[in-house]
């Protein structure tokens, strides 16, 4: 991390489909000021950038001005680190290829780097969290989808085009695989995201007859949090949903271990907070499926980034690397 006293801060901007959160972060990973706007309220990207800057500039002024900022890091869906562009993001209001890093650089005069949200989370974990000091680890984000950031020899893997590391779209079920938002069938994220857990719940409730607390909720409204709440109360069907989900994720992670032999796999996101209900079946499935030479070598860890700050911290970590 290249920090100096003249420029003790970085800015992190996390662009989600609903909200954009941004903040100023110091070298210890403390978010010293933050704010947010609604992403979807701006159909023109220029207006959106203006609005972020309008809200960010007072925060900068209150903390020593733009001269104190080493760089800006942006985490965004379909963000390409090499080009600083967001490319064909399905959940954002702007279509096509958007030169977002350049727009912020021009507007603020501060060097700006951009990558996708899961890669940003991985860099954040390596800079401030559970992967500090690790040179080989895989970050798995379990949210609306399944994202991943893969670090090998201390470097995030971007691939030749900037889009490497999409473990959420490895195909885990070829027979009757679930349809994925990407247009293919059987992707990991259709089973192991928060959305995937809700899909499993609906399938289980239809296929099975035993009583369950989940039957009192309209099927289309069930969330992964509902499944967790039921599991904690001893609901067998809910616990089986976690076992099913963890088993599939563990199989995919056993394959991932085979290609990069990571020191750890770090799980991040709401679903990861289900504790043993999800960690236990994942660990058992990894142990059962991993190649012998890797057995017992890769730790399964929970992210150490504070939820409220995680997105901003992850994005901000990119800022330290800018010259």
VOPAGU-2260 file (C-alpha; in pm, 1 decimal, decimal comma):
REM VOPAGU-2260
SITE   aa  ch    i         X         Y         Z
SITE  UNK   A    0       0,0       0,0       0,0
SITE  UNK   A    1     163,8     324,7    -109,4
SITE  UNK   A    2      53,1     579,7     147,4
SITE  UNK   A    3     218,6     909,6     217,6
SITE  UNK   A    4     149,7    1183,0     467,5
SITE  UNK   A    5      63,8    1444,4     204,2
SITE  UNK   A    6    -209,5    1221,5      62,9
SITE  UNK   A    7    -338,1    1017,6     357,7
SITE  UNK   A    8    -679,0     925,5     211,7
SITE  UNK   A    9    -847,7     745,7     -75,5
SITE  UNK   A   10   -1206,7     757,8    -199,4
SITE  UNK   A   11   -1416,3     444,3    -253,4
SITE  UNK   A   12   -1726,8     446,1    -473,7
SITE  UNK   A   13   -1947,1     137,6    -486,4
SITE  UNK   A   14   -2207,5     136,3    -762,4
SITE  UNK   A   15   -2500,9     -94,9    -701,8
SITE  UNK   A   16   -2816,7    -137,1    -903,6
SITE  UNK   A   17   -3014,5      48,3    -635,7
SITE  UNK   A   18   -2769,2     269,4    -444,6
SITE  UNK   A   19   -2427,1     421,3    -498,8
SITE  UNK   A   20   -2229,8     453,1    -175,6
SITE  UNK   A   21   -1909,6     656,7    -153,0
SITE  UNK   A   22   -1670,9     756,3     121,0
SITE  UNK   A   23   -1327,6     876,1     226,1
SITE  UNK   A   24   -1102,9     607,6     377,3
SITE  UNK   A   25    -772,9     630,1     566,3
SITE  UNK   A   26    -482,2     383,4     551,9
SITE  UNK   A   27    -614,4     182,4     847,2
SITE  UNK   A   28    -942,5     113,5     670,1
SITE  UNK   A   29   -1154,7     361,4     864,5
SITE  UNK   A   30   -1432,2     524,5     664,6
SITE  UNK   A   31   -1409,1     882,5     791,2
SITE  UNK   A   32   -1699,3    1024,0     588,2
SITE  UNK   A   33   -1956,8     872,1     356,6
SITE  UNK   A   34   -2280,5     937,6     170,8
SITE  UNK   A   35   -2498,1     778,3     -95,5
SITE  UNK   A   36   -2734,3     850,4    -385,9
SITE  UNK   A   37   -2989,2     643,0    -577,6
SITE  UNK   A   38   -2816,5     493,6    -883,6
SITE  UNK   A   39   -3132,9     436,8   -1082,6
SITE  UNK   A   40   -3248,8     799,4   -1058,5
SITE  UNK   A   41   -3006,1     909,5   -1333,7
SITE  UNK   A   42   -3064,3     786,6   -1687,3
SITE  UNK   A   43   -2771,7     995,6   -1820,9
SITE  UNK   A   44   -2433,4     888,7   -1687,9
SITE  UNK   A   45   -2298,2    1248,1   -1698,9
SITE  UNK   A   46   -2582,0    1365,6   -1469,9
SITE  UNK   A   47   -2506,9    1072,7   -1239,9
SITE  UNK   A   48   -2135,1    1160,5   -1218,1
SITE  UNK   A   49   -2227,5    1525,3   -1147,7
SITE  UNK   A   50   -2457,0    1415,3    -865,0
SITE  UNK   A   51   -2192,1    1189,6    -704,3
SITE  UNK   A   52   -1937,3    1473,0    -725,1
SITE  UNK   A   53   -2185,2    1726,9    -585,5
SITE  UNK   A   54   -2227,3    1505,1    -277,4
SITE  UNK   A   55   -1862,2    1400,3    -253,6
SITE  UNK   A   56   -1697,0    1743,5    -279,1
SITE  UNK   A   57   -1828,7    1876,5      57,2
SITE  UNK   A   58   -1691,1    1558,6     224,0
SITE  UNK   A   59   -1352,5    1623,3      62,8
SITE  UNK   A   60   -1353,6    1991,1     165,7
SITE  UNK   A   61   -1430,0    1896,2     525,7
SITE  UNK   A   62   -1127,6    1662,6     528,2
SITE  UNK   A   63    -850,3    1873,9     379,2
SITE  UNK   A   64    -963,9    1897,1      16,7
SITE  UNK   A   65    -880,5    1705,7    -301,7
SITE  UNK   A   66    -505,9    1739,9    -238,7
SITE  UNK   A   67    -532,4    1487,1      46,1
SITE  UNK   A   68    -669,3    1212,4    -182,4
SITE  UNK   A   69    -423,3     964,6    -336,0
SITE  UNK   A   70    -677,0     806,4    -570,8
SITE  UNK   A   71   -1034,1     698,7    -627,8
SITE  UNK   A   72   -1138,4     335,4    -654,6
SITE  UNK   A   73   -1471,9     236,1    -806,7
SITE  UNK   A   74   -1644,2    -102,0    -772,2
SITE  UNK   A   75   -1918,0    -162,5   -1028,8
SITE  UNK   A   76   -2103,4    -448,2   -1198,9
SITE  UNK   A   77   -1921,8    -547,4   -1522,1
SITE  UNK   A   78   -1638,6    -307,0   -1437,6
SITE  UNK   A   79   -1323,2    -359,3   -1644,3
SITE  UNK   A   80   -1000,3    -271,7   -1461,3
SITE  UNK   A   81    -792,1    -247,6   -1780,3
SITE  UNK   A   82   -1013,6       5,0   -1955,9
SITE  UNK   A   83   -1186,9     181,0   -1664,3
SITE  UNK   A   84   -1519,4     110,3   -1833,2
SITE  UNK   A   85   -1847,6     -47,9   -1727,5
SITE  UNK   A   86   -1948,2    -282,7   -2008,3
SITE  UNK   A   87   -2309,4    -386,7   -2076,2
SITE  UNK   A   88   -2415,7    -401,8   -1710,1
SITE  UNK   A   89   -2769,8    -545,9   -1704,2
SITE  UNK   A   90   -2874,8    -383,4   -1375,0
SITE  UNK   A   91   -2756,5     -27,3   -1439,0
SITE  UNK   A   92   -2951,0     245,4   -1619,9
SITE  UNK   A   93   -2671,2     318,6   -1872,2
SITE  UNK   A   94   -2634,3      85,0   -2166,6
SITE  UNK   A   95   -2327,6     -18,6   -2365,1
SITE  UNK   A   96   -1971,1      73,6   -2270,3
SITE  UNK   A   97   -1942,8     358,9   -2016,8
SITE  UNK   A   98   -1598,1     522,7   -1962,3
SITE  UNK   A   99   -1671,0     583,1   -1595,3
SITE  UNK   A  100   -1316,6     611,3   -1454,8
SITE  UNK   A  101   -1233,7     877,5   -1715,8
SITE  UNK   A  102   -1552,1    1072,5   -1634,6
SITE  UNK   A  103   -1458,9    1091,0   -1264,0
SITE  UNK   A  104   -1095,8    1174,3   -1342,3
SITE  UNK   A  105   -1196,5    1461,2   -1571,4
SITE  UNK   A  106   -1448,6    1594,4   -1322,5
SITE  UNK   A  107   -1231,0    1574,5   -1008,5
SITE  UNK   A  108    -871,3    1571,4   -1134,9
SITE  UNK   A  109    -792,1    1267,3    -916,2
SITE  UNK   A  110    -653,3     939,2   -1061,9
SITE  UNK   A  111    -934,7     681,7   -1074,3
SITE  UNK   A  112    -935,9     301,9   -1111,8
SITE  UNK   A  113   -1238,2      78,0   -1156,5
SITE  UNK   A  114   -1307,4    -293,4   -1128,8
SITE  UNK   A  115   -1605,8    -518,3   -1069,8
SITE  UNK   A  116   -1764,9    -537,7    -727,0
SITE  UNK   A  117   -1633,8    -883,9    -631,4
SITE  UNK   A  118   -1277,0    -793,8    -734,1
SITE  UNK   A  119   -1308,0    -476,3    -527,9
SITE  UNK   A  120   -1420,6    -686,5    -230,0
SITE  UNK   A  121   -1114,3    -912,4    -275,1
SITE  UNK   A  122    -874,7    -617,4    -281,3
SITE  UNK   A  123   -1051,9    -473,6      23,7
SITE  UNK   A  124   -1014,8    -804,0     209,1
SITE  UNK   A  125    -645,0    -819,2     119,1
SITE  UNK   A  126    -585,2    -457,3     224,4
SITE  UNK   A  127    -798,0    -429,5     537,5
SITE  UNK   A  128    -959,1    -766,9     618,2
SITE  UNK   A  129    -929,1   -1143,8     666,7
SITE  UNK   A  130    -682,1   -1186,9     376,9
SITE  UNK   A  131    -421,5    -936,7     503,0
SITE  UNK   A  132     -78,2   -1078,4     427,5
SITE  UNK   A  133    -213,4   -1354,0     199,5
SITE  UNK   A  134     -80,2   -1396,2    -151,5
SITE  UNK   A  135    -323,6   -1666,3    -266,2
SITE  UNK   A  136    -692,6   -1660,7    -182,7
SITE  UNK   A  137   -1037,3   -1658,2    -341,1
SITE  UNK   A  138   -1310,5   -1415,3    -239,3
SITE  UNK   A  139   -1667,7   -1534,9    -291,2
SITE  UNK   A  140   -1947,9   -1279,7    -262,4
SITE  UNK   A  141   -2287,9   -1431,4    -193,3
SITE  UNK   A  142   -2547,7   -1168,2    -273,2
SITE  UNK   A  143   -2815,6   -1135,3    -540,1
SITE  UNK   A  144   -2565,9   -1325,8    -755,2
SITE  UNK   A  145   -2239,2   -1507,6    -680,6
SITE  UNK   A  146   -1927,3   -1302,9    -749,0
SITE  UNK   A  147   -1562,0   -1391,8    -708,0
SITE  UNK   A  148   -1222,8   -1227,8    -692,3
SITE  UNK   A  149    -920,8   -1454,7    -736,2
SITE  UNK   A  150    -578,8   -1353,2    -601,5
SITE  UNK   A  151    -272,8   -1552,4    -711,1
SITE  UNK   A  152      84,2   -1462,2    -609,4
SITE  UNK   A  153     -44,6   -1138,8    -457,5
SITE  UNK   A  154    -209,5   -1024,4    -780,2
SITE  UNK   A  155    -577,4   -1008,6    -861,6
SITE  UNK   A  156    -645,3   -1220,3   -1170,3
SITE  UNK   A  157    -800,1   -1004,9   -1444,2
SITE  UNK   A  158    -729,4   -1225,1   -1746,5
SITE  UNK   A  159    -639,4   -1086,4   -2087,5
SITE  UNK   A  160    -965,0    -890,6   -2124,4
SITE  UNK   A  161   -1022,4    -769,1   -1766,1
SITE  UNK   A  162   -1311,2   -1005,4   -1691,3
SITE  UNK   A  163   -1146,9   -1315,6   -1541,1
SITE  UNK   A  164   -1281,0   -1474,9   -1225,7
SITE  UNK   A  165   -1651,3   -1534,5   -1280,5
SITE  UNK   A  166   -1696,5   -1841,0   -1063,2
SITE  UNK   A  167   -2066,0   -1758,1   -1027,5
SITE  UNK   A  168   -2102,1   -1866,9   -1388,2
SITE  UNK   A  169   -1929,9   -2201,5   -1378,7
SITE  UNK   A  170   -2190,3   -2463,1   -1468,2
SITE  UNK   A  171   -2258,4   -2688,8   -1170,5
SITE  UNK   A  172   -2565,7   -2875,5   -1295,8
SITE  UNK   A  173   -2592,5   -2987,3   -1657,4
SITE  UNK   A  174   -2905,8   -3201,6   -1624,5
SITE  UNK   A  175   -3210,0   -2974,0   -1594,5
SITE  UNK   A  176   -2995,1   -2683,1   -1474,1
SITE  UNK   A  177   -3174,2   -2369,4   -1359,1
SITE  UNK   A  178   -3198,8   -2083,3   -1608,0
SITE  UNK   A  179   -2952,2   -1806,0   -1519,2
SITE  UNK   A  180   -2979,2   -1432,0   -1584,6
SITE  UNK   A  181   -2678,6   -1471,4   -1817,3
SITE  UNK   A  182   -2895,0   -1682,4   -2051,0
SITE  UNK   A  183   -2726,8   -2017,4   -1980,9
SITE  UNK   A  184   -2844,1   -2302,3   -1758,9
SITE  UNK   A  185   -2703,2   -2452,9   -1438,9
SITE  UNK   A  186   -2473,6   -2166,8   -1327,5
SITE  UNK   A  187   -2348,3   -2171,8    -967,3
SITE  UNK   A  188   -2525,9   -1845,4    -888,0
SITE  UNK   A  189   -2867,4   -1992,8    -967,4
SITE  UNK   A  190   -2815,0   -2225,7    -666,5
SITE  UNK   A  191   -2582,4   -2051,1    -420,8
SITE  UNK   A  192   -2680,1   -1683,7    -427,4
SITE  UNK   A  193   -2941,5   -1539,9    -190,7
SITE  UNK   A  194   -3179,3   -1556,3    -488,2
SITE  UNK   A  195   -3079,1   -1919,2    -548,2
SITE  UNK   A  196   -3160,0   -2009,8    -187,7
SITE  UNK   A  197   -3509,1   -1860,6    -230,5
SITE  UNK   A  198   -3551,9   -2065,6    -551,2
SITE  UNK   A  199   -3448,0   -2381,9    -365,8
SITE  UNK   A  200   -3697,9   -2302,6     -90,0
SITE  UNK   A  201   -3981,7   -2279,4    -343,2
SITE  UNK   A  202   -3875,8   -2607,3    -506,6
SITE  UNK   A  203   -3848,4   -2790,0    -173,1
SITE  UNK   A  204   -4185,5   -2660,7     -52,1
SITE  UNK   A  205   -4350,8   -2788,9    -369,8
SITE  UNK   A  206   -4172,0   -3124,3    -379,2
SITE  UNK   A  207   -4201,0   -3208,7      -9,3
SITE  UNK   A  208   -4496,9   -3241,4     222,1
SITE  UNK   A  209   -4363,1   -3201,8     574,7
SITE  UNK   A  210   -4461,9   -2897,9     782,9
SITE  UNK   A  211   -4230,9   -2596,3     772,6
SITE  UNK   A  212   -4238,3   -2242,4     907,4
SITE  UNK   A  213   -4173,1   -2130,6     549,1
SITE  UNK   A  214   -4520,6   -2247,0     443,9
SITE  UNK   A  215   -4669,7   -1946,2     623,6
SITE  UNK   A  216   -4493,9   -1707,8     379,9
SITE  UNK   A  217   -4625,3   -1657,4      22,7
SITE  UNK   A  218   -4380,5   -1860,7    -191,4
SITE  UNK   A  219   -4284,1   -1568,0    -417,9
SITE  UNK   A  220   -4194,3   -1354,4    -111,5
SITE  UNK   A  221   -3954,2   -1598,3      55,8
SITE  UNK   A  222   -3599,8   -1462,2     104,3
SITE  UNK   A  223   -3276,5   -1630,1     214,5
SITE  UNK   A  224   -3316,2   -1444,0     547,4
SITE  UNK   A  225   -3652,6   -1619,1     599,0
SITE  UNK   A  226   -3481,4   -1953,6     538,5
SITE  UNK   A  227   -3212,0   -1864,5     793,5
SITE  UNK   A  228   -3468,0   -1751,9    1053,1
SITE  UNK   A  229   -3657,6   -2080,7    1010,4
SITE  UNK   A  230   -3335,7   -2287,8    1030,2
SITE  UNK   A  231   -3241,3   -2120,4    1360,9
SITE  UNK   A  232   -3579,8   -2224,3    1499,1
SITE  UNK   A  233   -3500,8   -2586,9    1415,6
SITE  UNK   A  234   -3697,9   -2608,2    1089,7
SITE  UNK   A  235   -3573,6   -2925,8     918,5
SITE  UNK   A  236   -3674,1   -2820,0     566,4
SITE  UNK   A  237   -3492,1   -2486,9     604,7
SITE  UNK   A  238   -3181,4   -2664,6     733,4
SITE  UNK   A  239   -3198,4   -2900,2     433,7
SITE  UNK   A  240   -3206,3   -2597,9     200,9
SITE  UNK   A  241   -2876,4   -2479,9     352,0
SITE  UNK   A  242   -2728,1   -2830,7     322,8
SITE  UNK   A  243   -2827,6   -2847,7     -45,3
SITE  UNK   A  244   -2683,7   -2498,2    -111,4
SITE  UNK   A  245   -2360,4   -2558,3      81,3
SITE  UNK   A  246   -2302,5   -2894,5     -86,1
SITE  UNK   A  247   -2318,0   -2741,0    -434,6
SITE  UNK   A  248   -2096,8   -2446,4    -335,1
SITE  UNK   A  249   -1845,0   -2685,0    -175,0
SITE  UNK   A  250   -1825,4   -2892,0    -495,9
SITE  UNK   A  251   -1751,7   -2578,2    -698,7
SITE  UNK   A  252   -1493,5   -2458,9    -445,6
SITE  UNK   A  253   -1319,2   -2798,7    -450,9
SITE  UNK   A  254   -1272,9   -2742,9    -825,8
SITE  UNK   A  255   -1151,0   -2386,1    -768,1
SITE  UNK   A  256    -893,6   -2512,5    -516,3
SITE  UNK   A  257    -758,7   -2745,5    -785,9
SITE  UNK   A  258    -661,6   -2459,5   -1015,0
SITE  UNK   A  259    -515,2   -2205,4    -771,9
SITE  UNK   A  260    -444,8   -2387,6    -441,1
SITE  UNK   A  261    -552,1   -2088,4    -229,9
SITE  UNK   A  262    -448,5   -2040,3     132,1
SITE  UNK   A  263    -807,6   -1940,1     206,9
SITE  UNK   A  264   -1151,5   -1895,9      60,3
SITE  UNK   A  265   -1321,7   -1590,6     209,7
SITE  UNK   A  266   -1702,1   -1573,4     204,3
SITE  UNK   A  267   -1872,7   -1236,1     200,9
SITE  UNK   A  268   -2235,4   -1120,1     187,8
SITE  UNK   A  269   -2563,2   -1172,6     369,8
SITE  UNK   A  270   -2576,0   -1545,6     302,8
SITE  UNK   A  271   -2228,5   -1595,5     452,2
SITE  UNK   A  272   -2368,1   -1464,3     781,5
SITE  UNK   A  273   -2574,9   -1781,0     820,3
SITE  UNK   A  274   -2280,1   -1921,0    1017,6
SITE  UNK   A  275   -2258,4   -2297,8    1061,3
SITE  UNK   A  276   -2581,5   -2354,6     868,1
SITE  UNK   A  277   -2393,6   -2267,2     548,0
SITE  UNK   A  278   -2026,1   -2308,3     651,4
SITE  UNK   A  279   -2064,5   -2667,6     774,0
SITE  UNK   A  280   -2209,8   -2816,7     454,8
SITE  UNK   A  281   -1962,1   -2615,4     243,2
SITE  UNK   A  282   -1666,8   -2748,1     444,8
SITE  UNK   A  283   -1797,4   -3106,7     436,7
SITE  UNK   A  284   -1851,9   -3083,8      62,4
SITE  UNK   A  285   -1503,8   -2940,9       2,0
SITE  UNK   A  286   -1348,4   -3219,3     212,5
SITE  UNK   A  287   -1544,5   -3484,0      26,0
SITE  UNK   A  288   -1469,2   -3352,4    -324,1
SITE  UNK   A  289   -1125,5   -3193,4    -313,7
SITE  UNK   A  290    -823,6   -3372,1    -461,2
SITE  UNK   A  291    -618,8   -3557,0    -197,1
SITE  UNK   A  292    -308,5   -3337,4    -224,5
SITE  UNK   A  293    -516,5   -3030,8    -126,3
SITE  UNK   A  294    -706,9   -3186,1     165,2
SITE  UNK   A  295    -709,2   -2969,1     478,5
SITE  UNK   A  296    -487,7   -2700,5     325,8
SITE  UNK   A  297    -738,3   -2425,5     240,0
SITE  UNK   A  298    -908,8   -2233,0     521,6
SITE  UNK   A  299   -1272,7   -2133,3     485,2
SITE  UNK   A  300   -1310,3   -1785,8     637,6
SITE  UNK   A  301   -1578,3   -1525,9     694,5
SITE  UNK   A  302   -1503,8   -1175,5     563,1
SITE  UNK   A  303   -1374,0    -930,2     823,3
SITE  UNK   A  304   -1496,7    -621,3     639,7
SITE  UNK   A  305   -1772,2    -446,1     835,7
SITE  UNK   A  306   -2096,1    -474,9     645,0
SITE  UNK   A  307   -2187,2    -109,9     638,3
SITE  UNK   A  308   -1840,4     -14,7     513,2
SITE  UNK   A  309   -1743,6    -319,3     308,7
SITE  UNK   A  310   -1844,1    -193,0     -35,0
SITE  UNK   A  311   -1672,9     143,8       8,5
SITE  UNK   A  312   -1362,9     -16,5     166,7
SITE  UNK   A  313   -1329,3    -267,4    -115,6
SITE  UNK   A  314   -1350,6      -2,3    -385,1
SITE  UNK   A  315   -1123,3     237,9    -195,0
SITE  UNK   A  316    -842,1     -18,9    -172,8
SITE  UNK   A  317    -786,6      28,1    -548,9
SITE  UNK   A  318    -704,8     392,2    -480,9
SITE  UNK   A  319    -384,6     312,7    -289,5
SITE  UNK   A  320    -237,6     140,6    -595,9
SITE  UNK   A  321    -266,4     446,1    -820,9
SITE  UNK   A  322      47,5     639,6    -906,0
